[in-house]
Amino acid sequence: MQRAVNAADGMQRLLRWLVHRFGGKAAVLDAGGLVRSAFPADAGGAAWAESLPAAAGRDARRRPGQGVQSVLERRTRSAVLEAGLYETHVIALNDDRPGPALLVSVPGRLPIGASCLLIDAAGLLGLRWRVDEAERQRRVLAVADNRAREAVVQLLIAGATAEATRVADVLTPSLPERVCVLVVDSPPERRKDVVKRCVTASKSTAWVLRCRVYTRHTIVVAPSGAASGGRPSARTRFDAALRDLIDETSEIRIGESPGLDLGDVGIGYEQAFQAVAAQREAERHAVFDERGELPRVLGEGARLWARAHLSPLLDYVPERRQDPDSRELLSTLRAWLDFRGGAGRQLNLHRNTVNSRLRRVEALLGVTLTDLMASARLHLALRIIAEHRVPPTPDTAAPPDLAALLDTEPVRRWADELLKPIRDGRYDCLEPTLHTWLDCDANLESTAAELRVSPTGVRKRLVKLENALGRSLLKGPSARYDLAIAMSVADNHCRSRGFRPVRAPVRPM
């Protein structure tokens, strides 16, 4: 019995041994009368055991009226039930009140001395019960801890830094001031191993999230090397674990953002996504090349413009308490701009809820979200708010016009730098496809009809453009918004100098 109960499925093995020893059936019930293990392990065996708590019997000292329920409630330590030619013995597994019990049904009567064997078996099963319960509680706590840590990453990506910090303070360790964001692209069946190794190698200093939109992606928020607090070995071990991951198989790739402030995790996630989405064949671990991000070259006036552009949404107060507030609408808008149809999975919301919120956003802002240029303006405003910490209250100064903000030399250099890879001669033939795709609101079918090619042909051209630009176009977070603005800036600059745009111009901002 000791050898049987010490196995991985010890409770089931010991019940099977008892049945082979005495015949009949055996089961273990929890305090609520539910079957936790039974032999034979079929529906009939479980139904037999679950029907017994309502039956009356007698205790081992032949006192009537004592049944399974009395043993589960610990009003007695054992009981005997008789039904036809079978006799069912019920024995408490431990002294808990209430607690589990062993049920053994035997044909006829127990042999002399067999009751002592059942008592010994119940004692062993009681020990096994405690071990299994402790393991179950450990798993429950581990799942709860993982979900809490994933919630921290979700909050950071959504820009709720204060809430994420409060949750992280309950767990360990606290969030660092400087972090980097990584996106690990791996086969879905390897995500569990990726998560475990990232957490173990970082000694739990990395916060890990299984992406809800892309089953191949694992999002990691780790302390940056500059914020290691004088302990570079922790980051060194983490980097070594990442190298081991990508050396094991060619199916794993990693994109990483530069070091950034904790409040910029959402931006870092987009950067890491872009780094992994557009990696070339030879690359396995790429760090995002910032190339001068647009919000950083627009100047101080961008803060006023972004606040004014989003003011109907930032100042929105729902009429009913159960309606989504300004913050929920902002997070829904950001998720939709990044993931489109995957926004519901990212936010863990039903698609009807997402659609309802998006309709409210359109009504508040007076825009149509399917319009690419309108979406590009909203995406830019959200990024400016995230990077420049735009205050929640409106400014009294008149906001500048976006066209004026974009009509500067730093912005033109940014646009030229972004578009340079597709204008070096090798990809120049694909520029009309990019123009048409953007002008058709990034819709493949409309672009295919306009160019008179198949949607598959358009997709292949866009994949080539992704490789050239080092940015993701087809999957979100997409660089389509930056490209739409860059094209508009370049075309406006051509017209201001008396030249006609080389291609059909993108609609003006």
C-alpha positions in Angstrom: 0.0 0.0 0.0 2.9 2.4 0.7 4.5 1.7 -2.7 1.1 2.3 -4.4 0.2 5.6 -2.6 3.7 7.1 -3.2 3.3 6.9 -7.0 2.4 10.0 -9.0 -1.2 8.8 -9.1 -1.0 7.3 -5.7 -4.6 7.7 -4.6 -6.0 6.0 -7.7 -3.4 3.2 -7.4 -4.3 2.4 -3.8 -8.0 2.4 -4.6 -7.3 -0.1 -7.4 -5.3 -2.3 -5.0 -8.1 -2.3 -2.5 -10.6 -3.3 -5.2 -8.3 -6.1 -6.4 -7.9 -7.2 -2.8 -11.5 -7.3 -1.8 -13.6 -6.9 -5.0 -16.4 -4.4 -5.4 -15.6 -0.7 -5.7 -13.7 2.0 -3.9 -13.8 5.8 -3.9 -12.6 8.9 -2.0 -15.2 11.7 -1.4 -14.3 15.2 -0.4 -16.1 17.1 2.5 -18.9 18.1 0.1 -19.6 14.6 -1.0 -18.0 15.0 -4.4 -15.9 12.1 -5.9 -12.2 13.0 -6.0 -11.0 9.6 -7.1 -12.7 6.3 -7.8 -12.0 2.8 -9.1 -13.4 1.7 -11.5 -12.7 5.2 -12.9 -15.8 5.4 -15.0 -19.1 7.3 -14.9 -20.7 4.3 -13.1 -18.1 4.3 -10.4 -18.5 8.0 -9.7 -22.3 7.8 -9.8 -22.2 5.0 -7.3 -20.1 6.9 -4.8 -22.0 10.2 -5.2 -25.3 8.5 -4.5 -24.2 7.2 -1.1 -24.1 10.4 1.1 -27.9 10.5 1.1 -28.1 6.8 2.2 -28.4 5.9 5.9 -26.4 3.2 7.5 -24.9 2.2 10.8 -21.5 2.9 12.4 -18.9 0.3 13.0 -20.4 -0.3 16.4 -23.7 -1.3 14.8 -25.5 1.9 15.8 -28.3 2.7 13.3 -28.8 6.0 11.5 -25.1 6.7 10.8 -24.2 7.0 7.1 -21.7 8.6 4.8 -22.8 12.1 5.6 -22.2 11.7 9.3 -18.6 10.6 8.5 -18.0 13.5 6.1 -19.2 15.8 8.9 -17.1 13.9 11.5 -20.0 13.1 13.7 -18.6 9.6 13.6 -15.3 8.1 12.4 -16.7 5.2 10.4 -20.0 3.7 9.2 -21.3 0.7 7.4 -24.0 0.7 4.7 -25.8 -2.5 3.6 -27.4 -2.8 0.1 -28.4 -6.3 -1.0 -25.4 -8.6 -1.1 -22.9 -5.7 -0.8 -21.6 -3.9 2.3 -20.0 -0.5 2.0 -17.5 0.6 4.6 -17.0 4.4 5.1 -13.8 5.5 7.0 -12.6 9.1 7.7 -9.3 9.9 6.2 -8.2 12.4 8.8 -9.4 14.4 11.8 -10.4 17.5 9.8 -13.9 18.8 10.4 -15.4 18.3 7.9 -13.2 16.2 5.8 -12.8 13.5 3.2 -13.7 9.8 3.6 -12.8 6.4 2.0 -15.6 4.3 0.7 -15.0 0.6 0.0 -17.9 -1.6 -1.2 -17.3 -5.4 -0.8 -19.5 -8.4 -1.7 -20.8 -10.1 1.5 -18.8 -9.4 4.7 -15.3 -8.3 5.2 -12.8 -11.1 6.1 -11.7 -11.2 9.8 -8.9 -8.6 10.3 -9.7 -6.7 7.1 -11.1 -3.7 8.9 -7.6 -3.0 10.3 -6.2 -3.0 6.7 -8.9 -0.5 5.6 -8.0 1.8 8.5 -4.4 1.6 7.5 -5.3 2.4 3.9 -7.4 5.3 5.1 -4.4 6.7 7.0 -2.2 6.5 4.0 -4.9 8.1 1.8 -5.2 10.9 4.3 -1.5 11.7 4.0 -1.8 11.5 0.2 -4.8 13.8 0.4 -2.8 16.4 2.2 0.1 16.2 -0.2 -2.3 16.5 -3.2 -4.2 19.5 -1.6 -0.9 21.3 -0.9 0.2 20.8 -4.5 -3.2 22.0 -5.8 -3.0 25.1 -3.6 0.5 25.7 -4.9 -0.7 25.5 -8.5 -3.7 27.8 -7.8 -1.4 30.4 -6.2 1.1 30.1 -9.1 -1.7 30.7 -11.6 -3.0 33.6 -9.6 0.5 35.1 -9.4 1.1 34.6 -13.1 -2.2 36.3 -13.9 -1.4 39.2 -11.6 2.0 39.7 -13.2 0.4 39.5 -16.7 -2.1 42.1 -15.6 0.9 44.4 -14.7 2.2 44.2 -18.2 -1.2 44.8 -19.7 -1.6 47.9 -17.5 1.8 49.2 -18.5 1.1 48.7 -22.2 -2.2 50.5 -21.8 -0.4 53.5 -20.1 -1.9 52.9 -16.6 1.5 53.1 -14.9 0.2 54.1 -11.5 -2.1 51.2 -11.3 0.5 48.8 -12.6 3.0 50.0 -9.9 0.4 49.5 -7.1 -0.2 45.9 -8.3 3.5 45.2 -8.7 4.2 46.5 -5.2 2.1 43.7 -3.8 4.1 41.2 -5.7 7.9 41.1 -6.0 10.0 42.8 -7.1 8.9 46.3 -7.6 8.9 47.8 -11.1 12.2 49.6 -12.1 12.3 53.1 -13.4 14.0 52.1 -16.6 13.0 49.1 -18.6 13.2 47.6 -22.1 10.4 45.7 -23.8 11.0 42.5 -25.7 8.8 40.5 -28.0 9.8 36.8 -28.3 8.4 35.2 -31.5 8.2 31.4 -31.0 6.0 28.4 -32.0 2.9 28.4 -29.8 3.8 25.1 -28.2 7.1 26.6 -26.9 5.6 29.7 -25.3 5.3 28.0 -21.9 9.0 27.2 -21.9 9.8 30.7 -23.1 7.9 32.3 -20.2 9.5 29.9 -17.7 13.0 30.6 -18.9 12.6 34.3 -19.0 11.2 34.5 -15.4 13.9 32.0 -14.1 16.8 33.7 -15.9 15.8 37.1 -14.7 15.2 35.8 -11.1 11.6 37.1 -11.5 12.7 40.7 -12.3 11.2 40.3 -15.8 7.4 40.7 -16.2 6.1 38.4 -18.8 2.8 38.3 -20.7 1.5 35.8 -23.2 0.2 38.0 -26.0 -3.6 37.6 -26.4 -3.6 38.6 -30.1 -0.6 36.6 -31.5 -0.2 33.1 -30.3 3.5 33.1 -31.3 4.4 36.2 -29.2 5.5 36.6 -25.6 5.9 40.1 -24.3 8.6 40.7 -21.7 9.2 43.9 -19.7 12.7 43.6 -18.2 15.0 46.1 -16.4 17.3 47.9 -18.8 21.0 47.5 -18.4 21.3 51.1 -17.2 18.8 50.5 -14.4 20.3 47.3 -12.9 21.3 49.1 -9.7 24.9 48.3 -10.0 24.2 44.6 -10.6 24.8 44.0 -14.3 25.1 40.3 -13.7 21.3 40.0 -13.5 20.9 41.4 -17.0 23.8 39.4 -18.2 22.2 36.2 -17.1 19.0 37.3 -18.8 20.7 38.1 -22.0 22.5 34.7 -21.9 19.2 32.9 -21.5 17.9 34.8 -24.6 20.9 33.8 -26.6 20.4 30.2 -25.6 16.8 30.4 -26.7 17.6 31.6 -30.2 20.6 29.2 -30.5 18.4 26.2 -29.8 16.1 26.6 -32.9 15.8 28.9 -35.9 12.1 29.2 -35.1 12.6 31.7 -32.3 13.3 35.4 -32.9 13.5 38.4 -30.5 12.7 42.1 -31.0 13.8 44.5 -28.4 13.2 48.2 -27.7 15.9 50.6 -26.5 15.9 51.5 -22.8 13.0 53.7 -21.8 11.1 55.1 -18.9 8.5 52.9 -17.2 5.7 55.1 -18.4 6.7 54.4 -22.1 6.1 50.7 -22.1 3.3 51.0 -24.6 5.7 52.8 -27.0 8.4 50.2 -26.2 6.0 47.4 -27.1 5.4 48.9 -30.5 9.1 49.3 -31.1 9.9 45.7 -30.1 7.0 44.5 -32.3 8.4 46.4 -35.2 11.9 45.0 -34.6 10.7 41.4 -34.6 8.1 41.7 -37.3 10.5 43.0 -40.0 13.6 41.0 -39.2 15.6 39.7 -42.1 16.5 36.0 -42.4 20.0 36.4 -40.9 18.7 38.3 -37.9 17.6 36.5 -34.8 17.7 39.3 -32.1 17.2 42.8 -33.3 17.0 46.1 -31.4 14.6 48.7 -32.7 16.2 51.5 -34.7 14.4 54.7 -33.5 15.5 56.8 -36.6 14.0 59.8 -34.8 10.5 59.0 -33.7 7.9 61.6 -35.0 6.5 62.8 -31.6 10.1 63.7 -30.6 10.7 66.0 -33.6 7.4 67.9 -33.6 8.3 70.3 -30.9 6.5 71.6 -27.8 3.4 72.7 -29.8 2.6 69.1 -30.4 1.4 68.8 -26.8 -1.2 71.5 -27.3 -2.3 70.0 -30.6 -2.7 66.5 -29.2 -4.6 67.8 -26.1 -7.0 69.8 -28.3 -7.4 67.0 -30.8 -8.4 64.4 -28.2 -10.2 66.8 -25.8 -13.7 65.5 -26.4 -12.4 62.0 -25.4 -10.1 63.2 -22.6 -12.9 65.3 -21.0 -15.7 62.8 -21.5 -17.7 61.9 -18.5 -20.3 59.1 -19.0 -23.9 59.8 -18.0 -24.2 56.4 -16.4 -21.8 54.8 -14.0 -21.8 51.5 -15.8 -20.8 53.1 -19.2 -17.2 53.1 -20.2 -15.3 56.2 -19.1 -12.7 58.3 -20.9 -9.8 56.0 -19.9 -11.6 52.9 -21.1 -12.5 54.5 -24.4 -8.9 55.7 -24.9 -7.5 52.2 -24.2 -10.1 50.7 -26.6 -9.1 53.2 -29.3 -5.4 52.5 -28.9 -6.0 48.7 -29.1 -8.1 49.1 -32.2 -5.5 51.3 -33.9 -2.9 48.7 -33.1 -4.7 45.4 -33.6 -7.9 46.2 -35.5 -9.9 42.9 -35.4 -7.7 41.6 -32.6 -8.5 44.5 -30.2 -11.1 42.4 -28.4 -8.6 39.6 -27.6 -6.0 42.2 -26.5 -8.5 43.8 -24.1 -10.3 40.6 -23.2 -13.6 42.1 -24.3 -16.3 40.8 -26.6 -16.2 42.2 -30.1 -19.7 43.8 -29.7 -18.4 45.7 -26.6 -15.4 46.9 -28.6 -17.6 48.0 -31.5 -19.9 49.8 -29.2 -17.1 51.7 -27.6 -15.6 52.6 -31.0 -18.9 54.0 -32.2 -18.9 56.2 -29.0 -15.4 57.3 -29.9 -16.4 58.2 -33.4 -19.4 60.2 -32.2 -17.3 62.1 -29.6 -14.4 63.0 -32.0 -16.5 63.4 -35.1 -14.3 61.1 -37.2 -14.6 57.9 -39.2 -12.1 55.4 -37.9 -11.9 53.5 -41.2 -10.4 56.7 -42.7 -6.7 56.0 -42.6 -5.6 59.7 -42.3 -8.1 60.3 -39.5 -6.7 57.2 -37.7 -3.2 58.4 -38.4 -3.9 61.7 -36.6 -5.5 59.9 -33.7 -2.5 57.5 -33.4 -0.1 60.4 -33.5 -2.0 62.3 -30.8 -2.1 59.2 -28.6 1.6 58.7 -28.9 2.3 62.4 -28.1 0.2 62.1 -25.0 2.1 58.9 -24.0 5.5 60.4 -24.6 5.0 64.0 -23.4 2.7 63.3 -20.4 0.0 65.8 -21.7 -1.8 67.2 -18.6 -5.5 66.1 -18.2 -6.8 69.7 -18.1 -6.9 71.7 -21.3 -4.4 74.5 -21.9 -5.7 78.1 -22.4 -3.3 78.7 -25.3 -4.6 78.2 -28.8 -3.4 74.9 -30.2 -1.3 75.0 -33.4 -2.5 73.4 -36.7 -1.1 70.0 -37.4 -0.1 71.1 -40.9 2.0 73.8 -39.4 3.7 71.3 -37.0 4.5 69.0 -39.9 5.9 71.8 -42.1 9.3 72.0 -40.5 12.8 70.9 -41.5 13.1 68.2 -38.7 9.9 66.6 -39.8 10.9 66.6 -43.4 14.2 65.0 -42.5 12.3 62.4 -40.5 10.0 61.6 -43.5 13.0 61.4 -45.8 14.8 59.0 -43.5 11.7 56.8 -43.1 11.1 56.6 -46.9 14.7 56.4 -47.9 14.9 52.6 -48.1 12.2 52.4 -50.7 13.7 55.2 -52.8 17.2 53.8 -53.2 16.4 52.1 -56.6 15.9 48.5 -55.5 12.3 49.1 -54.2 11.4 52.2 -56.2 9.0 50.1 -58.3 7.0 49.3 -55.2 6.4 52.9 -54.2 3.2 53.2 -56.3 1.8 50.1 -54.5 2.5 51.8 -51.2 0.8 55.1 -52.3 -2.2 53.3 -53.6 -2.5 51.1 -50.5 -2.4 54.1 -48.2 -4.8 56.0 -50.4 -7.2 53.0 -50.2 -7.2 53.2 -46.4 -4.8 50.2 -46.2 -7.5 47.9 -47.7 -6.0 45.0 -49.7 -9.1 44.4 -51.8 -9.5 48.0 -52.8 -5.8 48.3 -53.6 -5.9 45.2 -55.7 -8.8 46.5 -57.7 -7.1 49.9 -58.2 -3.8 48.3 -59.3 -5.6 45.5 -61.3 -3.7 42.8 -59.5 -4.8 40.1 -57.1 -4.9 40.7 -53.3 -2.2 38.1 -52.9 0.0 40.0 -55.3 -0.5 43.2 -53.2 0.3 41.3 -50.0 3.6 40.0 -51.5 4.6 43.5 -52.5 3.8 44.8 -49.0 5.9 42.1 -47.5 8.8 43.2 -49.6 8.2 46.8 -48.4 8.2 45.5 -44.8 11.7 44.1 -45.4 12.9 47.3 -47.0 11.5 49.6 -44.3 12.2 47.4 -41.3 8.6 48.0 -40.1 5.5 45.9 -40.0 2.7 47.0 -42.4 0.2 44.1 -42.5 0.2 43.2 -38.8 -0.4 45.6 -35.9 1.0 47.6 -34.3 1.6 48.8 -37.9 3.8 51.5 -39.3 1.0 52.4 -41.8 0.2 55.6 -39.8 3.8 56.9 -39.8 4.1 56.1 -43.5 0.8 57.9 -44.3 2.1 61.0 -42.6 5.6 60.7 -44.1 4.1 60.4 -47.6 1.9 63.4 -47.0 4.8 65.5 -45.7 7.0 64.5 -48.7 4.2 65.2 -51.2 3.4 68.6 -49.7 7.1 69.5 -49.7 7.3 68.7 -53.4 4.3 70.9 -54.2 5.7 73.8 -52.1 8.9 73.7 -54.2 6.9 73.8 -57.4 7.3 70.1 -58.2 4.6 67.6 -58.8 4.7 64.5 -56.6 6.3 61.5 -58.4 3.3 59.3 -57.6 -0.4 59.9 -56.8 -0.4 62.0 -53.6 -1.8 60.7 -50.4 -4.7 62.7 -49.2 -3.5 65.8 -47.2 -3.5 65.8 -43.4 
